[in-house]
Amino acid sequence: MAIEGIEITHQGSEARGEYRAAVPGSDAVGRLTWFARGDARIADHTLVPPEIGGRGVAAALVDALIADAKSEGFKIVPACSYIAAQFKRHPEWSDLLAESSS
């Protein structure tokens, strides 16, 4: 069940940043953190406090990252297990995956 009225903001620099999700009626904040590597962003953590968990906050954070990747032209390395799982669920995002450095 998704929460209505989630407000996603982004802060950071060229080198690192985070998306924050504010939920109506709660002081808890969900976060998705990333750092830059070349033309890619390494999405390394998705953190959602238990009091706002299970209601679509993490998905909303990933959606914001995906929207920015499409509009700003960067690629994503899903280093976080949740983000990697979302990429598997959304094969239409495959063009946003950064090339593996293995």
N, C-alpha and C positions, 0 to 999 in steps of 0.2 A: 504494500500500500504506500503510495507516494504522498508526501506531505505537500499540501497546498501552501504557497507563499514562501518557499525556501528562497533565500536571497544569497546568491553566489557572488563573492568579490574575489579579486585577484590582487596580490601584492608581490613585489619582488624586484629583481633587477634582471639584467641580461644573463647573469650567471646562475641565479637560483630564485625560486619563488614558491608561492603556495596559493591554492584556491581555498577559500573559506566559505562554509555554508552556515548561515544563521537561520534558525528555525523559530517561527513565531511561538511565543510563550515559553521559551527556554533560553537560558544563558549559555548553554553548551554550544560548542562550535565544532563542526566537522572540518577536516583539513585533508587536502591532497598536496603533497610536497613534490618538488621536482628540482633538478639541477641540469645545467646545459652541458652538452658534450658535442662540440662542433655544431652542426645544423640540427641536432636532435635534442629533445628534452627527455631526461631519464626520470620517469615517474616512479619515485621510490617508496612512497608511503601514502596510504589512505587510512585516516584515523577518524573514527566516528565514536564519540562517547556513548556508553550504553543507554543513557536516558533519551537519546534521539535515534538510536539504532533501529534497524529493521523497518524503516519507513521510507527508504529511497534516497537517503542523504548521500551515501557513497556513489550511487548511480548518477545523481545530479552533479556531483563533483567531476566524475569522469566525463559526463556529457559536456560540461564547460570546457574541459581540457580538449576534447575532440573538436568542439566548435572553434576554439582558438587555433588549433592545428590546421583546420581547414581554411580559416580566414587569414592566418598569418604565414602559412606555408612551411611550418616545421614538422619534423617527424617525431615519433614517440618510441621510446624503449620502455616497455612495461615491466619494470623491475619489481613492482608490487604484485603479489599473487592475485589480489582482487582485480587490478587493472588487466593483468594477463588473462584472467577468466572472462572479463568483459570483452576483450578482443576476440576470444574464441567464440563468444556468443554473437558477435557482430562481424561476420566476415566482410561486410561492406566497408569496414574500416581498414582493411588490409593495406590499402595504399598509404596509410598514415604510419605504418610500422617502419622504424629505422632498420637499415640493413644490419644484420648480425656481424659483430666484429670477431667471430670465432674463426 
